[in-house]
Amino acid sequence: MNTIIIAIISLSVIGFLCAALITVASKVMFVKVDVRVEKLRKCLPGANCGACGFSSCDAYAEALAANEVATNLCLPAGEEGYENINSILGVSGEGLAKMTAVVQCLGDSATMKNKMEYDGIETCFAVGQLFGGLGACTFGCLGYGDCVKVCPSDAICVEDNLARINPRKCTGCAVCVKVCPPNVIMIQAEPVNVAVMCKNTEKGAVLKNKCKKGCIGCMKCVKACAVGAITVNESLASIDYSLCNGCRECVDVCIASCIV
């Protein structure tokens, strides 16, 4: 009988101690939840595309609630989502910047030479593992449409072995950028006045034998730019959009017609 009583008392004491520890832990480890996080989360599309710079919509919502980031980073949310976010936070923003994706390549089937024939898995990722793809230029679009498959806005198509983007449909979510093996897709704020449609850094003499519209680093665009917005590094021209005034003088003088 005494054994049973001792066991009951022991279990009761242990139970009381555990309850006390749990109560103390709940108080000490309590994390205050901002009720705005859930409201902000509902304003976001849930695509977890990463265009805002965060790994998920949840992470961006938490950063918004903590007033750590700008409210106009989620482009897929659109104007309505942007306005709802500002309303929840009680702030006024600078407006939702319109972004669009641009394929920096003009190497379609008539422009770029092929270096081999291929009969296998028809994806950019698979083809890219074989000496940089079928095209003689290993910096260009591979043309198998991995970007088409992931675009949530149906803004991309492939014509003549070259990906093309419809700016009217593109939301600038940057999902296509992540799946492009040669990294020829860039995200640019609209309006895009001019763009260098090439990523090849090979010498001009080498590139001429591979693609008819590749940048050869001739420097004519640099000399024509009155505001110093263009530079050439490793035989490839690049544009500083903070300086570019959209005069398009570079387009007129480009020998390879790769600035459009």
URVEN-V131059 format. One record per run of one state. SS is the DSSP state (H for helix, E for strand, C for the rest). FROM is the first residue (numbers start at 1). TO is the last residue. Records with the same first field share a line. If there is no record, write none. Layout:
SS=FROM-TO  FROM-TO
This chain:
C=1-1  29-35  44-56  66-74  90-98  104-111  113-113  115-123  129-134  136-145  151-155  160-161  166-174  180-184  190-195  197-203  208-210  212-219  225-229  234-235  240-248  254-258  260-260
H=2-28  36-43  57-65  75-89  124-128  146-150  175-179  204-207  220-224  249-253
E=99-103  112-112  114-114  135-135  156-159  162-165  185-189  196-196  211-211  230-233  236-239  259-259
